[in-house]
């Protein structure tokens, strides 16, 4: 199984821009999405013909590049992060990937402060790459921001491999477990848990 997962992660290769962004992420201590998760994000954006996307957690631009490459040519990525330096790197990466500045709206600040300012039902995809403690609030915000048929993508939903271990009762694992259970049981979402990267839960808003 491990070999199969490794093969799946390497199925779609990354170009120099993404490899550079990933290297810079390691340098500044950011845990970027894996190539497999990035490819899944690109697929979700392309399948939904996404024009307006919100990303919570800019990092150094790895996931942003994957998302932009799946979005429509006139699409705009709104990406939020508290770290100005990380966003400075991401802005450089987006430019090196060939995206004009008008394709991104980079907002510095806490997601939970910024999200209330974004328009209801105006987005095709919301990607959450944040601390597990903020999952519930981010999911609630995504439900408001997404149009019907829009997609929520939640990163880190395997909780470092602990999600299926009933003995794992640390705060992060319990929070992730409760969040994905609530999404699964909600009539407002159609979810699937994708075993790529650190776990990517994708859910369509009904």
SULPE-V857339 format. One record per residue. N is the residue number from 0. PHI is phi as a letter, one per 20 degrees, with the letter a starting at -180 (* if undefined). Layout:
BEGIN
{{N	PHI} {N	PHI}}
END
This chain:
BEGIN
{{0	*} {1	f} {2	f} {3	f} {4	f} {5	f} {6	f} {7	f} {8	f} {9	e} {10	f} {11	d} {12	e} {13	d} {14	e} {15	f} {16	f} {17	f} {18	f} {19	f} {20	f} {21	f} {22	f} {23	f} {24	f} {25	f} {26	f} {27	e} {28	n} {29	e} {30	e} {31	f} {32	f} {33	f} {34	g} {35	f} {36	f} {37	f} {38	f} {39	f} {40	f} {41	f} {42	f} {43	f} {44	f} {45	f} {46	f} {47	e} {48	l} {49	f} {50	d} {51	c} {52	c} {53	d} {54	d} {55	d} {56	o} {57	f} {58	l} {59	d} {60	n} {61	f} {62	f} {63	f} {64	f} {65	g} {66	f} {67	g} {68	f} {69	e} {70	f} {71	f} {72	f} {73	d} {74	f} {75	c} {76	e} {77	e} {78	c} {79	c} {80	b} {81	e} {82	e} {83	f} {84	f} {85	f} {86	f} {87	f} {88	f} {89	f} {90	f} {91	f} {92	f} {93	f} {94	f} {95	f} {96	f} {97	n} {98	e} {99	f} {100	g} {101	f} {102	e} {103	c} {104	c} {105	e} {106	d} {107	e} {108	q} {109	f} {110	g} {111	f} {112	e} {113	e} {114	g} {115	f} {116	e} {117	e} {118	f} {119	f} {120	l} {121	d} {122	c} {123	e} {124	b} {125	c} {126	d} {127	d} {128	c} {129	c} {130	f} {131	g} {132	f} {133	e} {134	g} {135	g} {136	f} {137	f} {138	f} {139	f} {140	f} {141	f} {142	g} {143	f} {144	f} {145	f} {146	f} {147	g} {148	n} {149	f} {150	d} {151	e} {152	c} {153	d} {154	e} {155	n} {156	e} {157	e} {158	l} {159	m} {160	n} {161	e} {162	g} {163	e} {164	e} {165	f} {166	f} {167	f} {168	c} {169	f} {170	g} {171	f} {172	f} {173	f} {174	f} {175	f} {176	g} {177	f} {178	f} {179	f} {180	f} {181	f} {182	f} {183	f} {184	e} {185	e} {186	e} {187	e} {188	c} {189	d} {190	d} {191	b} {192	d} {193	e} {194	e} {195	d} {196	l} {197	e} {198	n} {199	c} {200	e} {201	d} {202	b} {203	e} {204	f} {205	f}}
END
